[in-house]
Amino acid sequence: MDSANDRPAKKKLSLNVVSGTTHKGFGAGTIDLSQVSSVIIDRGEAYIDIGAMHAKSRVERGIRFTTNKEEVPNGRPVWVVWLAVDRDERGFFYGGIASCEMLIDEEARVGWKILADHVNRMDAAIKRKVMLDNLGPAEKAALRKLLIEHNAEWWERSPQALKDALA
Protein backbone atom coordinates (compact mmCIF):
# COMPACT_ATOMS: atom_id res chain seq x y z
CA MET A 1 0.00 0.00 0.00
CA ASP A 2 1.07 3.52 -0.75
CA SER A 3 0.82 5.07 2.72
CA ALA A 4 0.44 8.62 1.40
CA ASN A 5 -2.76 7.84 -0.48
CA ASP A 6 -3.87 4.52 1.08
CA ARG A 7 -3.89 2.96 -2.38
CA PRO A 8 -2.13 -0.17 -3.57
CA ALA A 9 1.37 0.64 -4.84
CA LYS A 10 1.73 0.56 -8.63
CA LYS A 11 3.37 -2.53 -10.06
CA LYS A 12 6.44 -2.10 -12.26
CA LEU A 13 5.90 -2.56 -15.97
CA SER A 14 8.19 -4.70 -18.10
CA LEU A 15 8.56 -5.32 -21.79
CA ASN A 16 5.94 -7.89 -22.78
CA VAL A 17 6.82 -10.67 -25.16
CA VAL A 18 4.01 -12.11 -27.23
CA SER A 19 3.92 -15.86 -26.93
CA GLY A 20 1.56 -18.76 -27.46
CA THR A 21 0.98 -19.18 -23.73
CA THR A 22 -2.02 -17.84 -21.88
CA HIS A 23 -1.52 -14.71 -19.83
CA LYS A 24 -1.84 -15.49 -16.11
CA GLY A 25 -1.95 -12.08 -14.44
CA PHE A 26 0.06 -8.89 -14.28
CA GLY A 27 3.57 -9.20 -15.66
CA ALA A 28 3.09 -12.66 -17.14
CA GLY A 29 5.12 -13.10 -20.30
CA THR A 30 7.61 -10.37 -19.42
CA ILE A 31 11.32 -10.65 -19.94
CA ASP A 32 14.20 -9.24 -17.96
CA LEU A 33 16.39 -6.87 -19.97
CA SER A 34 18.90 -6.48 -17.14
CA GLN A 35 21.34 -8.81 -18.91
CA VAL A 36 21.11 -7.04 -22.29
CA SER A 37 23.48 -4.26 -23.31
CA SER A 38 23.76 -2.13 -26.39
CA VAL A 39 26.94 -1.39 -28.27
CA ILE A 40 27.34 1.24 -30.98
CA ILE A 41 29.79 0.79 -33.85
CA ASP A 42 30.52 4.12 -35.52
CA ARG A 43 33.46 5.20 -37.67
CA GLY A 44 35.39 2.02 -36.90
CA GLU A 45 34.98 2.28 -33.13
CA ALA A 46 32.79 0.09 -30.92
CA TYR A 47 31.63 1.37 -27.55
CA ILE A 48 28.97 0.53 -24.99
CA ASP A 49 26.06 2.98 -25.05
CA ILE A 50 23.14 1.89 -22.86
CA GLY A 51 21.10 4.81 -24.23
CA ALA A 52 20.49 2.77 -27.37
CA MET A 53 18.14 0.59 -25.31
CA HIS A 54 15.65 3.47 -25.63
CA ALA A 55 16.83 4.83 -29.01
CA LYS A 56 18.75 7.56 -27.16
CA SER A 57 22.34 6.66 -27.88
CA ARG A 58 24.84 9.44 -28.40
CA VAL A 59 24.51 9.19 -32.22
CA GLU A 60 20.68 8.99 -32.18
CA ARG A 61 20.00 12.09 -30.07
CA GLY A 62 18.55 14.97 -32.06
CA ILE A 63 18.07 12.85 -35.18
CA ARG A 64 14.69 12.53 -36.91
CA PHE A 65 14.42 8.97 -38.19
CA THR A 66 12.68 7.78 -41.32
CA THR A 67 12.10 4.34 -42.82
CA ASN A 68 12.97 5.64 -46.29
CA LYS A 69 16.68 5.28 -47.11
CA GLU A 70 16.42 7.79 -49.99
CA GLU A 71 15.76 10.54 -47.43
CA VAL A 72 19.26 10.02 -45.98
CA PRO A 73 21.55 10.11 -49.07
CA ASN A 74 24.56 11.39 -47.10
CA GLY A 75 24.12 9.13 -44.08
CA ARG A 76 27.05 7.24 -42.67
CA PRO A 77 26.51 3.66 -41.53
CA VAL A 78 26.21 3.12 -37.78
CA TRP A 79 25.32 -0.15 -36.08
CA VAL A 80 23.52 -0.94 -32.86
CA VAL A 81 24.61 -4.30 -31.47
CA TRP A 82 22.40 -6.05 -28.92
CA LEU A 83 24.47 -8.15 -26.55
CA ALA A 84 23.02 -10.64 -24.08
CA VAL A 85 25.19 -11.72 -21.16
CA ASP A 86 24.54 -15.17 -19.76
CA ARG A 87 25.86 -17.23 -16.87
CA ASP A 88 26.51 -20.91 -16.28
CA GLU A 89 28.50 -22.93 -13.76
CA ARG A 90 31.76 -21.51 -15.21
CA GLY A 91 30.64 -17.88 -14.86
CA PHE A 92 29.45 -15.06 -17.10
CA PHE A 93 29.84 -15.06 -20.88
CA TYR A 94 28.54 -13.30 -23.99
CA GLY A 95 25.53 -15.43 -24.87
CA GLY A 96 23.72 -13.82 -27.80
CA ILE A 97 24.52 -11.00 -30.18
CA ALA A 98 22.77 -9.27 -33.08
CA SER A 99 23.55 -6.15 -35.09
CA CYS A 100 21.23 -3.58 -36.68
CA GLU A 101 22.18 -1.01 -39.29
CA MET A 102 21.28 2.67 -39.24
CA LEU A 103 22.27 5.62 -41.40
CA ILE A 104 22.99 8.93 -39.66
CA ASP A 105 23.39 12.34 -41.28
CA GLU A 106 24.25 14.66 -38.39
CA GLU A 107 24.44 17.77 -40.56
CA ALA A 108 20.88 17.29 -41.87
CA ARG A 109 19.79 15.82 -38.49
CA VAL A 110 18.10 12.91 -40.23
CA GLY A 111 18.63 9.17 -40.02
CA TRP A 112 17.31 5.88 -41.35
CA LYS A 113 16.47 2.75 -39.40
CA ILE A 114 13.81 0.07 -39.31
CA LEU A 115 12.53 -0.15 -35.75
CA ALA A 116 10.96 -3.58 -36.33
CA ASP A 117 14.37 -4.92 -37.38
CA HIS A 118 15.94 -3.51 -34.20
CA VAL A 119 13.25 -5.14 -32.04
CA ASN A 120 13.50 -8.49 -33.84
CA ARG A 121 17.28 -8.55 -33.61
CA MET A 122 17.21 -7.61 -29.92
CA ASP A 123 14.84 -10.53 -29.42
CA ALA A 124 17.26 -12.81 -31.30
CA ALA A 125 20.15 -11.76 -29.03
CA ILE A 126 17.98 -12.36 -25.94
CA LYS A 127 17.25 -15.84 -27.30
CA ARG A 128 21.04 -16.39 -27.48
CA LYS A 129 21.28 -16.28 -31.28
CA VAL A 130 24.19 -14.84 -33.24
CA MET A 131 23.19 -12.45 -36.06
CA LEU A 132 26.07 -10.34 -37.35
CA ASP A 133 25.47 -10.82 -41.08
CA ASN A 134 25.30 -7.08 -41.83
CA LEU A 135 28.72 -6.23 -40.33
CA GLY A 136 31.86 -5.92 -42.40
CA PRO A 137 35.35 -7.05 -41.35
CA ALA A 138 36.27 -3.68 -39.81
CA GLU A 139 33.08 -3.55 -37.71
CA LYS A 140 33.56 -7.16 -36.58
CA ALA A 141 37.17 -6.43 -35.58
CA ALA A 142 36.09 -3.36 -33.57
CA LEU A 143 33.35 -5.33 -31.83
CA ARG A 144 35.65 -8.29 -31.06
CA LYS A 145 38.25 -5.88 -29.63
CA LEU A 146 35.65 -4.22 -27.39
CA LEU A 147 34.30 -7.54 -26.07
CA ILE A 148 37.76 -8.89 -25.28
CA GLU A 149 38.90 -5.64 -23.65
CA HIS A 150 35.69 -5.35 -21.65
CA ASN A 151 36.10 -8.83 -20.16
CA ALA A 152 38.51 -11.39 -21.61
CA GLU A 153 37.19 -14.15 -19.32
CA TRP A 154 33.63 -13.66 -20.59
CA TRP A 155 34.99 -13.79 -24.16
CA GLU A 156 36.82 -17.07 -23.45
CA ARG A 157 33.64 -18.68 -22.06
CA SER A 158 31.47 -17.45 -24.96
CA PRO A 159 30.01 -19.93 -27.48
CA GLN A 160 32.23 -20.83 -30.41
CA ALA A 161 29.53 -19.65 -32.86
CA LEU A 162 29.81 -16.13 -31.43
CA LYS A 163 33.60 -16.15 -31.66
CA ASP A 164 33.48 -17.56 -35.20
CA ALA A 165 31.05 -14.83 -36.29
CA LEU A 166 33.60 -12.23 -35.15
CA ALA A 167 36.67 -14.01 -36.57
trRosetta pair geometry for C-beta under 8 A, 3 or more apart (Angstrom, degrees):
i j d omega theta_ij theta_ji phi_ij phi_ji
1 6 6.4 -7 -180 -147 119 43
1 7 6.9 156 -155 83 73 23
1 8 6.0 -62 -103 -102 57 42
1 9 6.5 168 -147 -26 4 83
2 5 5.0 9 102 44 115 92
2 6 7.2 -80 79 -17 70 9
2 7 5.1 -6 43 63 111 76
2 8 7.1 49 -2 121 88 12
2 9 4.9 130 -55 -84 85 68
2 10 7.9 25 -51 -10 129 70
3 6 7.2 22 -150 -72 30 54
11 26 5.5 69 83 150 165 144
11 27 6.8 -107 155 -44 134 116
14 27 6.2 64 24 -136 116 85
14 30 3.6 72 89 -165 130 137
14 31 7.0 -178 154 52 121 41
14 32 7.4 -46 -150 -88 137 48
14 33 7.9 172 -160 -1 92 96
15 30 6.4 122 69 -151 47 82
15 31 6.0 -38 80 51 100 89
15 33 6.3 63 15 -36 130 122
16 29 5.5 39 -156 108 84 106
16 30 5.7 -58 -97 -92 54 70
17 29 5.5 -144 60 168 72 86
17 30 7.0 132 7 -127 85 22
17 31 5.2 57 -25 -23 127 113
17 123 7.6 132 -126 -124 112 111
18 29 7.4 34 -102 176 21 137
19 29 5.7 -161 22 -133 110 109
21 28 8.0 -120 110 159 114 112
21 29 6.8 -178 71 -86 108 102
23 28 4.9 140 -156 80 65 127
23 29 6.1 -59 -106 -9 81 127
24 28 4.6 138 49 -98 68 157
25 28 5.4 104 59 -30 62 115
27 30 5.0 -55 -168 1 67 133
31 126 6.4 37 168 -174 152 147
32 35 6.8 54 113 8 99 93
33 36 4.8 -60 -163 35 73 118
33 53 7.1 118 158 -152 138 127
33 126 7.8 -61 -108 -100 69 124
35 84 6.0 49 122 -161 95 72
35 85 4.8 -126 -173 61 89 82
35 86 7.0 82 164 -79 141 43
36 53 7.4 122 107 -110 104 112
36 82 6.2 -15 -168 -170 109 93
36 83 6.9 144 -158 77 57 47
36 84 5.3 -26 -99 -97 76 70
36 85 7.7 -164 -80 13 28 76
36 122 7.0 60 -171 -165 147 96
36 125 6.8 106 -132 109 107 119
36 126 6.2 -33 -81 -86 129 89
37 48 6.0 -32 170 -142 126 108
37 50 6.6 -65 -146 -96 77 79
37 82 7.8 150 79 -158 42 47
37 83 4.8 -25 65 67 88 103
37 85 6.9 44 -2 -21 107 108
38 48 7.3 114 83 -159 50 63
38 49 6.0 -57 102 77 98 67
38 50 6.1 127 41 -120 95 31
38 51 7.6 -104 73 62 133 42
38 52 3.6 -144 138 73 151 117
38 53 5.3 -159 -13 -53 130 69
38 57 7.0 -116 121 -79 132 119
38 80 5.8 -24 -164 -167 109 97
38 81 6.9 141 -161 72 55 52
38 82 6.2 -26 -103 -101 72 56
38 83 7.2 169 -92 19 22 86
39 46 5.6 14 170 -174 119 98
39 47 6.8 166 -156 85 76 25
39 48 5.6 -49 -102 -98 73 52
39 49 7.0 102 -139 22 25 75
39 52 7.9 -65 37 34 15 152
39 80 7.4 137 73 -165 49 47
39 81 4.1 -21 63 61 101 108
39 83 5.8 51 -11 -16 111 126
39 143 6.7 105 122 -126 149 92
39 146 6.5 132 -147 113 137 155
40 46 7.2 170 86 -147 44 52
40 47 5.9 -17 59 62 88 77
40 48 8.0 113 15 -149 76 7
40 49 4.6 10 -9 19 116 131
40 52 6.1 170 -63 -55 96 139
40 57 5.4 137 -68 -177 134 148
40 58 7.1 -124 22 41 168 95
40 59 6.1 153 -160 10 146 123
40 78 6.6 -12 -168 -180 96 104
40 79 7.1 150 -158 82 47 55
40 80 6.2 -25 -100 -103 66 59
40 81 7.6 -164 -74 17 18 83
41 44 7.9 -2 -178 -126 86 7
41 45 7.1 177 -149 87 54 37
41 46 4.7 -19 -98 -95 82 81
41 78 6.9 166 81 -163 58 55
41 79 4.3 2 49 55 105 105
41 81 6.4 61 -17 -22 105 115
41 99 7.6 -12 16 -137 130 123
41 135 7.4 47 61 -123 166 112
41 139 4.9 77 156 -147 153 97
41 142 5.7 124 -136 91 107 132
41 143 6.1 -46 -80 -63 129 95
42 45 6.2 -25 69 61 65 84
42 59 5.7 174 -84 -66 153 149
42 76 7.7 80 -154 114 84 119
42 78 4.7 3 -97 -124 93 98
42 79 7.7 -161 -60 31 59 62
42 104 7.9 -14 -125 34 119 141
43 76 7.3 15 -68 151 81 145
44 138 5.6 -58 -116 163 87 119
44 139 7.7 -113 -114 -83 43 55
44 142 5.8 174 178 -70 49 140
45 142 6.0 -166 -133 -154 16 135
46 81 7.4 -3 -144 17 114 140
46 139 7.6 105 -66 -163 108 63
46 142 4.1 144 -16 139 102 97
46 143 4.8 147 -92 -86 162 51
46 145 6.9 143 42 64 119 91
46 146 4.1 -104 99 -25 117 142
47 146 6.8 -153 -84 -119 32 137
48 146 7.5 161 -40 179 78 128
48 150 7.3 96 -41 -103 126 137
49 52 5.2 82 99 -18 97 103
49 57 4.3 71 130 -139 135 101
49 58 5.8 -107 -133 1 141 94
49 59 8.0 76 118 9 176 88
50 53 5.7 -16 178 -4 63 116
51 54 6.5 -72 -171 50 52 87
51 56 4.2 -97 -179 97 100 77
51 57 4.5 149 89 -92 101 40
51 58 6.7 114 53 -33 144 56
51 60 7.4 -167 125 46 110 114
51 61 7.7 -26 155 -49 147 105
52 55 6.9 30 -156 -92 46 26
52 56 7.3 -142 -76 55 24 45
52 57 3.9 17 -68 -57 81 116
52 60 7.0 124 -107 -3 70 136
52 80 5.0 170 -172 -134 140 117
55 60 5.5 -136 176 157 63 157
55 115 7.9 -25 -82 -115 138 101
56 60 6.1 -127 -119 84 17 118
56 61 6.1 51 -161 -77 67 87
57 60 4.7 83 49 10 78 107
57 61 7.3 -133 85 -23 38 82
57 80 7.1 -167 -21 -102 152 106
58 61 6.5 -44 -154 9 26 113
59 63 7.5 10 146 -19 60 143
59 78 5.4 -156 134 -158 161 164
59 102 7.8 142 115 89 125 138
59 104 5.4 -67 169 -95 109 169
59 106 7.9 -90 -153 -76 75 106
60 63 5.5 -101 -162 38 44 121
60 65 7.8 -12 -150 -55 95 119
60 102 7.7 -43 -88 167 95 170
60 104 7.7 -109 -87 -103 49 125
60 111 7.1 -93 -125 36 66 167
62 109 5.9 -78 144 -141 88 107
63 104 6.1 -65 -113 -136 154 92
63 106 7.5 -69 -86 -103 105 55
63 109 5.8 -157 -114 -172 51 59
63 110 6.5 120 -164 -132 81 9
63 111 4.2 31 166 -7 133 120
64 109 6.2 56 9 132 89 87
64 110 5.4 -32 67 -110 87 67
64 111 7.2 159 76 25 37 75
65 102 8.0 -62 -122 -148 117 113
65 110 7.6 137 -96 -168 27 58
65 111 4.9 -36 -101 78 74 91
65 112 6.8 132 -156 -108 78 17
65 113 5.5 -40 -154 34 131 94
65 115 8.0 106 122 -53 146 97
66 71 4.7 -7 75 69 159 145
66 72 6.8 178 52 -32 111 105
66 110 6.6 3 0 -173 111 104
66 111 7.4 163 22 84 70 42
66 112 5.8 -38 71 -101 77 69
67 112 7.1 98 -132 -152 18 79
67 113 7.7 -58 -101 81 59 37
67 114 5.9 73 -134 -100 93 70
67 115 7.9 -70 -86 3 106 84
68 71 4.6 73 91 -4 102 111
68 72 8.0 146 97 1 63 85
68 112 7.1 -108 77 -117 34 110
69 72 6.2 -77 -161 47 45 95
69 103 6.7 89 -137 12 80 147
69 112 5.1 69 -105 -149 56 163
70 73 6.8 9 -167 -65 46 87
71 110 6.3 -106 138 161 97 141
71 112 6.9 143 66 -77 89 104
72 75 3.7 21 156 -31 110 130
72 103 4.5 136 122 107 140 126
72 104 7.8 -33 -163 -89 135 8
72 105 5.3 -170 -153 -10 86 118
72 108 7.7 -177 -124 76 66 136
72 110 5.5 -153 -94 117 89 102
72 111 6.1 51 -107 -143 146 23
72 112 4.3 -133 21 -25 145 108
73 105 7.9 38 58 -71 47 148
74 105 4.9 86 84 -117 87 124
74 107 7.3 -32 106 50 137 117
74 108 6.8 118 58 -5 117 127
75 102 8.0 -107 172 142 132 65
75 103 3.0 73 127 163 144 104
75 104 5.6 122 -154 45 94 20
75 105 4.5 -84 -85 -43 67 88
75 110 7.5 -93 -76 98 109 81
75 111 6.4 114 -125 -128 130 57
75 112 6.0 -132 -3 14 175 103
76 103 6.8 148 61 -154 24 67
76 104 5.9 -34 55 62 78 79
76 105 7.4 131 2 -83 69 54
77 101 6.1 -42 -152 -154 99 102
77 102 7.4 132 -157 75 51 47
77 103 6.2 -38 -92 -98 49 68
78 101 7.7 124 73 -161 43 54
78 102 4.8 -31 71 70 91 99
78 103 7.3 142 20 -110 82 18
78 104 5.0 19 0 -2 132 119
79 99 4.9 -5 -175 -169 126 109
79 100 6.5 146 -158 71 70 43
79 101 5.7 -38 -99 -99 78 51
79 102 7.1 167 -93 19 27 79
79 134 7.4 164 -113 103 122 107
79 135 6.5 24 -95 -93 169 93
79 139 6.1 70 12 -157 147 139
80 99 7.1 155 82 -154 44 57
80 100 4.8 -13 59 58 93 102
80 102 6.6 56 -14 -14 96 117
80 118 6.4 25 69 -129 139 108
81 97 6.4 -1 180 -168 103 94
81 98 7.1 168 -154 85 60 35
81 99 4.7 -24 -100 -98 80 79
81 100 7.7 -176 -79 19 35 69
81 132 7.9 17 -126 -107 110 95
81 143 6.2 121 -66 -122 171 129
82 96 7.7 -16 114 115 94 94
82 97 6.9 167 85 -149 59 43
82 98 5.0 -4 52 58 102 87
82 99 7.8 -164 18 -78 68 31
82 100 7.5 49 -15 -9 97 107
82 121 6.0 153 17 125 128 87
82 122 4.4 175 -101 -112 162 64
82 124 7.8 117 73 65 132 78
82 125 3.9 -164 109 14 107 157
82 126 7.6 -47 150 -35 130 74
83 94 6.2 -50 -167 -144 104 103
83 96 7.5 163 -155 87 36 57
83 97 5.3 6 -109 -108 69 86
83 125 6.4 -92 -89 -169 14 138
83 147 7.8 -170 -133 -99 145 108
84 94 7.6 108 76 -167 52 58
84 95 4.8 -62 103 69 97 101
84 96 3.9 19 39 50 122 95
84 97 7.2 -138 23 -62 74 50
84 125 4.7 160 -18 150 103 86
84 126 5.4 147 -84 -102 139 36
84 128 6.3 -103 82 -84 140 59
85 92 5.8 0 177 -167 108 110
85 93 7.3 162 -157 82 67 29
85 94 6.3 -49 -105 -105 63 47
85 95 6.3 111 -160 6 14 98
85 154 7.2 -39 -136 -152 102 137
86 92 7.1 151 84 -151 38 59
86 93 5.8 -26 66 66 85 79
86 94 7.7 55 21 161 84 10
86 95 3.1 75 -10 -57 120 139
86 96 7.5 83 -34 -6 116 81
86 128 6.6 28 -54 -100 144 116
87 91 6.6 -67 -143 169 83 28
87 92 5.0 -35 -94 -92 85 60
87 93 7.4 145 -95 18 37 71
88 91 7.4 -10 61 39 61 26
88 93 7.2 -13 14 15 97 118
88 157 7.8 -166 42 174 105 125
90 93 7.5 32 86 -36 110 120
90 157 5.4 179 110 -129 128 129
91 153 6.7 -23 102 144 146 119
91 154 7.7 -112 120 -92 105 64
91 157 6.1 -152 71 -53 91 169
92 151 7.4 -8 96 133 119 155
92 153 7.8 75 68 107 84 100
92 154 5.2 -32 112 -105 93 102
92 157 7.2 125 97 70 39 144
93 154 5.0 163 -118 -162 40 67
93 155 7.8 168 -144 -52 78 9
93 156 8.0 -103 -115 73 104 51
93 157 3.7 -119 -86 103 121 102
93 158 4.7 177 180 -78 105 55
93 159 7.6 117 138 -21 133 62
94 97 6.4 17 165 -50 113 116
94 147 6.0 -16 -50 -153 155 128
94 154 5.7 89 -27 149 78 105
94 155 6.7 20 4 -97 119 50
94 158 4.3 -2 53 -106 88 125
94 162 5.9 178 104 161 108 160
95 128 4.7 -60 154 -118 100 96
95 158 7.4 -140 -70 -133 32 79
95 159 7.2 68 -140 -9 46 110
95 162 7.9 -158 -177 -55 11 149
96 124 6.9 -168 176 131 124 60
96 125 4.1 146 123 -168 104 50
96 126 6.4 -100 74 -3 150 8
96 127 6.4 124 -115 70 161 40
96 128 3.9 -129 -61 -117 111 30
96 129 5.5 43 -145 37 110 40
96 130 6.8 -137 -146 -66 57 55
96 162 7.9 -135 -111 -88 22 122
97 125 5.6 39 -107 -122 14 104
97 130 5.6 21 55 -124 85 69
97 131 7.3 -160 103 41 57 57
97 132 6.5 8 116 -56 107 107
97 162 5.9 98 16 -135 123 106
97 165 7.4 178 76 85 121 143
98 121 3.8 -167 137 -179 131 91
98 122 6.9 -141 67 -71 125 24
98 124 4.6 92 -65 81 152 113
98 125 4.3 -124 10 -52 100 96
98 129 6.6 35 -64 89 113 93
98 130 7.4 -179 -73 -157 67 24
98 131 3.9 21 -121 58 91 105
98 132 7.2 -142 -129 -62 35 59
99 121 7.0 -82 65 178 19 146
99 131 6.8 -149 26 108 64 75
99 132 5.2 65 4 -123 118 63
99 133 8.0 -166 55 40 104 49
99 134 5.7 -144 97 61 110 98
99 135 5.3 59 57 -47 168 109
99 139 7.6 93 -147 144 160 134
99 143 7.9 -82 -80 -82 128 157
100 113 7.1 58 148 -153 114 109
100 114 8.0 -134 -165 60 111 79
100 117 5.7 141 -135 123 109 100
100 118 4.7 65 -148 -99 171 70
100 121 5.0 176 -63 51 101 153
100 134 7.7 45 -126 60 20 145
101 113 7.5 -171 104 -118 53 78
101 134 5.2 -106 -38 150 113 143
102 111 5.8 10 173 175 108 118
102 112 6.5 165 -164 82 61 57
102 113 4.2 -22 -112 -79 93 109
103 111 5.9 173 89 -157 58 67
103 112 4.2 19 44 42 105 103
103 113 7.6 -170 25 -56 61 66
104 111 4.6 -10 -105 -107 59 112
105 108 4.3 7 121 41 121 105
105 109 7.4 -53 98 6 78 16
105 110 5.3 0 58 62 109 77
105 111 6.6 -175 22 -80 67 57
106 109 6.8 22 -168 -80 35 50
113 117 7.5 -134 175 57 76 112
113 118 6.5 30 164 -41 119 124
114 117 4.0 63 90 6 108 115
114 118 7.0 170 91 -13 58 82
115 118 5.5 -54 -152 34 38 114
115 119 6.3 35 153 -18 70 104
116 119 5.7 -53 -147 38 33 110
116 120 6.2 30 155 -17 66 108
117 120 5.8 -55 -142 40 29 109
117 121 6.1 23 160 -14 65 111
118 121 6.1 -60 -144 41 25 106
118 122 6.3 29 155 -22 62 106
119 122 5.8 -53 -148 33 29 112
119 123 6.5 32 152 -19 62 106
120 123 5.6 -53 -152 35 32 115
120 124 6.5 37 149 -23 64 102
121 124 5.3 -43 -146 31 39 116
121 125 6.6 41 153 -18 65 98
121 131 5.9 -130 -138 85 93 139
122 125 5.8 -53 -153 35 34 110
122 126 6.4 36 149 -20 66 105
123 126 5.6 -53 -148 36 33 114
123 127 6.3 23 154 -10 65 109
124 127 5.8 -63 -148 45 30 105
124 129 4.2 -67 178 60 88 127
124 131 5.1 23 123 -4 150 136
125 128 7.6 41 178 -78 35 21
125 129 6.7 -90 -79 57 28 74
125 131 7.5 -102 -61 32 75 101
128 159 7.9 96 178 -12 103 145
130 159 7.5 -133 -46 82 128 124
130 161 5.0 -171 10 131 149 105
130 162 5.1 -157 -98 -91 131 64
130 165 4.9 -166 163 -24 129 156
132 135 4.9 -34 176 21 89 123
132 140 6.6 94 158 -101 136 99
132 143 7.7 -155 -134 73 135 163
132 165 4.7 117 37 163 128 120
132 166 6.9 14 83 -70 175 72
135 139 4.1 -129 -160 92 97 125
135 140 5.0 123 128 -57 125 81
135 143 7.1 -32 -153 -2 159 141
136 139 5.2 93 52 13 68 102
136 140 7.0 -129 101 -5 33 93
137 140 5.7 -58 -144 39 30 112
137 141 6.2 32 158 -22 66 106
138 141 5.7 -53 -148 34 30 112
138 142 6.5 29 153 -18 64 105
139 142 5.7 -53 -148 36 33 111
139 143 6.3 30 154 -17 66 108
140 143 5.8 -57 -146 39 30 110
140 144 6.1 32 155 -20 66 107
140 165 7.5 -142 -135 138 120 65
140 166 5.0 179 -173 -141 95 61
140 167 7.8 -31 154 48 134 24
141 144 5.8 -52 -143 37 29 112
141 145 6.3 33 155 -21 63 107
141 166 8.0 144 -79 -178 29 84
142 145 5.7 -54 -149 35 29 114
142 146 6.5 30 153 -19 63 105
143 146 5.7 -53 -149 35 32 111
143 147 6.4 29 155 -17 66 106
143 166 6.1 -119 92 -126 106 121
144 147 5.9 -57 -148 37 30 109
144 148 6.3 24 158 -14 65 109
144 166 4.2 148 -77 162 105 124
144 167 7.9 110 -93 -78 150 28
145 148 6.1 -61 -147 40 26 106
145 149 6.1 19 159 -12 65 114
146 149 6.0 -63 -143 43 26 106
146 150 5.9 29 159 -25 65 110
147 150 5.8 -52 -142 33 26 113
147 151 7.6 -53 177 49 56 69
147 154 7.5 -114 179 95 87 108
147 155 5.3 121 134 -90 98 108
147 158 7.8 8 163 -37 135 159
147 166 7.5 -30 30 -158 142 175
148 152 5.4 35 -169 -100 69 74
148 155 4.8 15 -100 -53 63 168
149 152 7.6 25 -89 -56 17 84
150 154 7.4 -40 100 49 95 132
151 154 4.0 49 105 11 118 114
151 155 6.6 164 96 -15 64 84
152 155 5.4 -53 -150 36 37 117
152 156 6.4 40 152 -23 68 103
153 156 5.6 -50 -148 33 34 113
153 157 6.5 21 157 -9 65 108
154 157 6.0 -66 -150 44 31 104
154 158 6.5 51 148 -49 64 97
155 158 5.6 -39 -154 1 33 122
155 163 7.6 99 -179 -94 81 102
158 162 4.8 -84 157 74 117 136
158 163 6.0 135 94 -48 111 93
159 162 4.8 97 67 2 84 101
159 163 7.3 -157 99 -1 47 86
160 163 5.5 -58 -149 41 39 110
160 164 5.9 41 153 -23 72 107
161 164 5.7 -53 -142 37 29 112
161 165 6.4 33 156 -24 62 105
162 165 5.8 -53 -150 31 29 112
162 166 6.8 7 156 0 61 110
163 166 6.1 -73 -154 48 31 98
163 167 6.5 55 146 -54 67 94
164 167 5.3 -31 -149 -6 37 123
